[in-house]
């Protein structure tokens, strides 16, 4: 058997597909594309698929990874066949043999665009830069025992803020391993607590999944 991965983008309306619904879409699409996929055993056999680092609903991504098992090596045209059957907003990029273990995932890079009914200018950008450089970003996180306060600045790397066309674009790499995972929504919430960003909306796009040395996860 051959452990295989599909890298794909999830944009537009597809960003609102839930995690479980996405897995079902991928199962049906693999079957329609004629992939020789391994199925679970038992009374209700189904195609095994697993999404690495699932996204919150509403977030877009240019680098989603789906893992599945083929009974024979992936045919050269599988990504093309999937492209013809997948739903709008789900675009296959490549199909490749699994190389890295999921435990090697350490970071994820994001592009977060803030926009409002009033233009966000360089002053708003400086306000956001000040927050990111403060070393003290405290948010309320949800845990198994209830809400708690957490300082997250140590989970944010190489942030960059640009004012572009009346909007702000924040590019940052966030901790994404199993022991220290930062949902970008917490960073969005901290930014919205700033005076000039209090009424801003945010669009989140994941751009890369990375290992400890900042190389791309394969």
C-alpha beads as a LAMMPS data file, in Angstrom:
LAMMPS data file: protein, C-alpha beads

218 atoms
217 bonds

1 atom types
1 bond types

-500.0 500.0 xlo xhi
-500.0 500.0 ylo yhi
-500.0 500.0 zlo zhi

Masses

1 110.0

Atoms # bond

1 1 1 0.000 0.000 0.000
2 1 1 1.147 3.546 -0.753
3 1 1 0.538 6.424 1.662
4 1 1 -0.214 9.384 -0.583
5 1 1 -0.940 13.092 -0.126
6 1 1 -2.959 15.601 -2.101
7 1 1 -2.035 19.258 -1.799
8 1 1 -4.953 21.519 -2.699
9 1 1 -6.281 25.021 -2.257
10 1 1 -9.556 25.832 -0.511
11 1 1 -10.878 29.275 -1.441
12 1 1 -14.075 31.226 -2.018
13 1 1 -17.280 29.490 -0.947
14 1 1 -15.342 26.276 -0.271
15 1 1 -13.861 27.981 2.819
16 1 1 -17.247 27.446 4.495
17 1 1 -17.253 23.670 4.038
18 1 1 -16.917 22.042 7.457
19 1 1 -14.095 19.621 8.198
20 1 1 -16.312 16.516 8.162
21 1 1 -18.114 17.602 4.995
22 1 1 -14.755 18.237 3.323
23 1 1 -13.625 14.684 4.103
24 1 1 -16.840 13.326 2.574
25 1 1 -16.354 15.484 -0.535
26 1 1 -12.813 14.156 -0.901
27 1 1 -13.916 10.526 -0.505
28 1 1 -16.508 10.902 -3.262
29 1 1 -14.079 12.792 -5.499
30 1 1 -11.353 10.163 -5.171
31 1 1 -13.871 7.478 -6.121
32 1 1 -15.147 9.496 -9.109
33 1 1 -11.578 10.116 -10.263
34 1 1 -11.005 6.358 -10.399
35 1 1 -8.280 6.294 -7.736
36 1 1 -7.333 2.819 -6.499
37 1 1 -7.946 3.814 -2.872
38 1 1 -7.765 1.597 0.204
39 1 1 -10.994 1.238 2.168
40 1 1 -11.485 0.424 5.818
41 1 1 -12.708 -3.040 6.741
42 1 1 -15.744 -4.097 8.749
43 1 1 -19.505 -3.670 8.340
44 1 1 -19.294 -0.190 6.834
45 1 1 -16.148 0.025 4.668
46 1 1 -15.258 3.510 3.440
47 1 1 -12.344 5.299 1.828
48 1 1 -9.760 6.288 4.443
49 1 1 -8.814 9.976 4.261
50 1 1 -7.206 12.287 6.810
51 1 1 -6.786 16.069 6.702
52 1 1 -3.515 17.327 8.187
53 1 1 -3.914 20.526 10.220
54 1 1 -7.645 21.131 9.530
55 1 1 -8.733 24.742 9.015
56 1 1 -11.439 26.574 10.958
57 1 1 -14.570 27.205 8.893
58 1 1 -14.313 30.479 6.978
59 1 1 -10.540 30.401 6.503
60 1 1 -9.025 30.000 3.052
61 1 1 -5.876 28.041 2.276
62 1 1 -3.398 27.671 -0.554
63 1 1 -1.721 24.594 0.948
64 1 1 -4.209 22.084 2.402
65 1 1 -2.980 18.497 2.678
66 1 1 -5.175 15.387 2.451
67 1 1 -3.675 11.984 3.230
68 1 1 -5.016 8.691 1.867
69 1 1 -3.734 5.219 0.978
70 1 1 -3.529 3.852 -2.564
71 1 1 -3.303 0.167 -3.407
72 1 1 -0.978 0.998 -6.311
73 1 1 1.293 3.986 -7.079
74 1 1 -0.566 7.204 -7.907
75 1 1 -1.134 7.558 -11.663
76 1 1 0.444 10.619 -13.244
77 1 1 -2.889 12.225 -14.113
78 1 1 -4.660 11.822 -10.758
79 1 1 -4.451 15.530 -9.865
80 1 1 -5.925 16.390 -13.264
81 1 1 -8.768 13.883 -12.808
82 1 1 -9.526 15.299 -9.356
83 1 1 -9.570 18.806 -10.802
84 1 1 -12.395 17.763 -13.111
85 1 1 -14.617 16.368 -10.340
86 1 1 -13.965 18.523 -7.271
87 1 1 -16.344 21.234 -6.100
88 1 1 -15.890 24.942 -6.841
89 1 1 -13.125 26.453 -4.723
90 1 1 -11.280 23.155 -4.208
91 1 1 -8.316 23.026 -6.596
92 1 1 -5.790 20.145 -6.613
93 1 1 -2.181 21.309 -6.840
94 1 1 -0.267 18.035 -6.769
95 1 1 -0.440 14.384 -5.696
96 1 1 2.752 12.975 -4.168
97 1 1 4.033 10.128 -1.944
98 1 1 3.926 10.981 1.765
99 1 1 7.431 11.829 2.984
100 1 1 7.414 13.702 6.302
101 1 1 5.663 12.404 9.403
102 1 1 2.810 14.662 10.612
103 1 1 4.643 15.131 13.932
104 1 1 7.231 17.209 12.041
105 1 1 4.712 20.020 11.482
106 1 1 5.801 22.995 13.595
107 1 1 4.441 26.184 11.999
108 1 1 1.870 27.532 9.578
109 1 1 2.153 30.811 7.680
110 1 1 -0.856 33.050 7.183
111 1 1 -1.894 36.176 5.350
112 1 1 -4.571 38.087 7.263
113 1 1 -6.252 40.989 5.480
114 1 1 -8.065 43.580 7.612
115 1 1 -10.579 45.851 5.892
116 1 1 -13.258 48.272 7.032
117 1 1 -15.858 50.728 5.759
118 1 1 -13.272 53.419 6.525
119 1 1 -9.769 53.193 5.059
120 1 1 -7.097 51.626 7.241
121 1 1 -4.005 53.790 6.840
122 1 1 -0.377 53.777 7.951
123 1 1 -1.418 54.902 11.452
124 1 1 -3.535 51.765 11.802
125 1 1 -0.595 49.729 10.479
126 1 1 1.710 51.277 13.108
127 1 1 -0.830 50.452 15.812
128 1 1 -0.838 46.804 14.734
129 1 1 2.963 46.742 14.469
130 1 1 3.133 48.100 18.019
131 1 1 0.925 45.260 19.288
132 1 1 3.018 42.631 17.515
133 1 1 6.263 44.089 18.843
134 1 1 5.050 44.565 22.411
135 1 1 5.876 41.038 23.572
136 1 1 2.637 41.065 25.543
137 1 1 -0.410 39.867 23.590
138 1 1 -2.883 38.388 26.060
139 1 1 -6.000 36.611 24.773
140 1 1 -8.771 34.485 26.258
141 1 1 -8.395 30.905 25.078
142 1 1 -10.784 27.991 25.463
143 1 1 -9.562 24.879 27.269
144 1 1 -11.005 21.614 28.547
145 1 1 -11.481 23.210 31.980
146 1 1 -12.938 26.460 30.659
147 1 1 -11.606 29.800 29.462
148 1 1 -8.161 31.028 30.527
149 1 1 -5.809 33.911 29.790
150 1 1 -2.761 33.208 27.633
151 1 1 0.132 35.276 26.326
152 1 1 0.654 34.407 22.637
153 1 1 3.423 36.695 21.377
154 1 1 5.964 33.851 21.677
155 1 1 3.872 31.813 19.214
156 1 1 4.117 34.443 16.466
157 1 1 7.197 34.639 14.207
158 1 1 8.378 37.088 11.532
159 1 1 5.236 39.291 11.452
160 1 1 5.001 41.925 8.753
161 1 1 2.267 44.541 8.337
162 1 1 1.590 46.466 5.116
163 1 1 -1.007 49.166 4.394
164 1 1 -2.337 48.489 0.897
165 1 1 -5.302 50.105 -0.838
166 1 1 -7.123 51.143 2.319
167 1 1 -6.644 47.726 3.960
168 1 1 -3.973 46.151 6.157
169 1 1 -2.246 42.877 5.344
170 1 1 -0.571 40.974 8.163
171 1 1 1.773 38.162 7.154
172 1 1 2.982 35.960 10.019
173 1 1 4.095 32.453 10.878
174 1 1 2.298 30.887 13.846
175 1 1 3.059 27.900 16.032
176 1 1 1.169 24.845 14.739
177 1 1 2.492 21.766 16.525
178 1 1 0.386 19.481 18.685
179 1 1 1.750 20.937 21.943
180 1 1 1.555 24.616 20.975
181 1 1 -1.052 25.487 18.348
182 1 1 -2.204 29.053 17.744
183 1 1 -5.472 29.530 15.882
184 1 1 -5.105 32.750 13.846
185 1 1 -8.541 33.833 15.090
186 1 1 -6.916 34.670 18.441
187 1 1 -4.513 37.028 16.682
188 1 1 -7.410 38.568 14.768
189 1 1 -9.282 39.109 18.035
190 1 1 -6.270 40.809 19.636
191 1 1 -5.915 43.099 16.618
192 1 1 -9.595 44.057 16.745
193 1 1 -9.095 45.270 20.320
194 1 1 -6.986 48.110 18.911
195 1 1 -8.807 51.462 18.520
196 1 1 -8.308 51.780 14.756
197 1 1 -9.162 48.122 14.038
198 1 1 -12.203 47.763 16.274
199 1 1 -14.646 47.747 13.333
200 1 1 -12.446 45.876 10.873
201 1 1 -13.325 42.591 9.212
202 1 1 -10.622 39.997 8.583
203 1 1 -9.995 37.458 5.821
204 1 1 -7.565 34.678 6.772
205 1 1 -5.572 32.637 4.235
206 1 1 -3.063 29.944 5.135
207 1 1 -0.101 30.053 2.774
208 1 1 2.332 27.372 3.989
209 1 1 2.759 24.454 6.412
210 1 1 6.316 24.309 7.737
211 1 1 8.782 22.177 9.686
212 1 1 11.174 23.212 12.469
213 1 1 13.746 24.578 9.986
214 1 1 11.026 26.582 8.206
215 1 1 11.161 24.322 5.140
216 1 1 7.859 23.198 3.617
217 1 1 6.225 20.099 5.066
218 1 1 6.145 17.271 2.523

Bonds

1 1 1 2
2 1 2 3
3 1 3 4
4 1 4 5
5 1 5 6
6 1 6 7
7 1 7 8
8 1 8 9
9 1 9 10
10 1 10 11
11 1 11 12
12 1 12 13
13 1 13 14
14 1 14 15
15 1 15 16
16 1 16 17
17 1 17 18
18 1 18 19
19 1 19 20
20 1 20 21
21 1 21 22
22 1 22 23
23 1 23 24
24 1 24 25
25 1 25 26
26 1 26 27
27 1 27 28
28 1 28 29
29 1 29 30
30 1 30 31
31 1 31 32
32 1 32 33
33 1 33 34
34 1 34 35
35 1 35 36
36 1 36 37
37 1 37 38
38 1 38 39
39 1 39 40
40 1 40 41
41 1 41 42
42 1 42 43
43 1 43 44
44 1 44 45
45 1 45 46
46 1 46 47
47 1 47 48
48 1 48 49
49 1 49 50
50 1 50 51
51 1 51 52
52 1 52 53
53 1 53 54
54 1 54 55
55 1 55 56
56 1 56 57
57 1 57 58
58 1 58 59
59 1 59 60
60 1 60 61
61 1 61 62
62 1 62 63
63 1 63 64
64 1 64 65
65 1 65 66
66 1 66 67
67 1 67 68
68 1 68 69
69 1 69 70
70 1 70 71
71 1 71 72
72 1 72 73
73 1 73 74
74 1 74 75
75 1 75 76
76 1 76 77
77 1 77 78
78 1 78 79
79 1 79 80
80 1 80 81
81 1 81 82
82 1 82 83
83 1 83 84
84 1 84 85
85 1 85 86
86 1 86 87
87 1 87 88
88 1 88 89
89 1 89 90
90 1 90 91
91 1 91 92
92 1 92 93
93 1 93 94
94 1 94 95
95 1 95 96
96 1 96 97
97 1 97 98
98 1 98 99
99 1 99 100
100 1 100 101
101 1 101 102
102 1 102 103
103 1 103 104
104 1 104 105
105 1 105 106
106 1 106 107
107 1 107 108
108 1 108 109
109 1 109 110
110 1 110 111
111 1 111 112
112 1 112 113
113 1 113 114
114 1 114 115
115 1 115 116
116 1 116 117
117 1 117 118
118 1 118 119
119 1 119 120
120 1 120 121
121 1 121 122
122 1 122 123
123 1 123 124
124 1 124 125
125 1 125 126
126 1 126 127
127 1 127 128
128 1 128 129
129 1 129 130
130 1 130 131
131 1 131 132
132 1 132 133
133 1 133 134
134 1 134 135
135 1 135 136
136 1 136 137
137 1 137 138
138 1 138 139
139 1 139 140
140 1 140 141
141 1 141 142
142 1 142 143
143 1 143 144
144 1 144 145
145 1 145 146
146 1 146 147
147 1 147 148
148 1 148 149
149 1 149 150
150 1 150 151
151 1 151 152
152 1 152 153
153 1 153 154
154 1 154 155
155 1 155 156
156 1 156 157
157 1 157 158
158 1 158 159
159 1 159 160
160 1 160 161
161 1 161 162
162 1 162 163
163 1 163 164
164 1 164 165
165 1 165 166
166 1 166 167
167 1 167 168
168 1 168 169
169 1 169 170
170 1 170 171
171 1 171 172
172 1 172 173
173 1 173 174
174 1 174 175
175 1 175 176
176 1 176 177
177 1 177 178
178 1 178 179
179 1 179 180
180 1 180 181
181 1 181 182
182 1 182 183
183 1 183 184
184 1 184 185
185 1 185 186
186 1 186 187
187 1 187 188
188 1 188 189
189 1 189 190
190 1 190 191
191 1 191 192
192 1 192 193
193 1 193 194
194 1 194 195
195 1 195 196
196 1 196 197
197 1 197 198
198 1 198 199
199 1 199 200
200 1 200 201
201 1 201 202
202 1 202 203
203 1 203 204
204 1 204 205
205 1 205 206
206 1 206 207
207 1 207 208
208 1 208 209
209 1 209 210
210 1 210 211
211 1 211 212
212 1 212 213
213 1 213 214
214 1 214 215
215 1 215 216
216 1 216 217
217 1 217 218
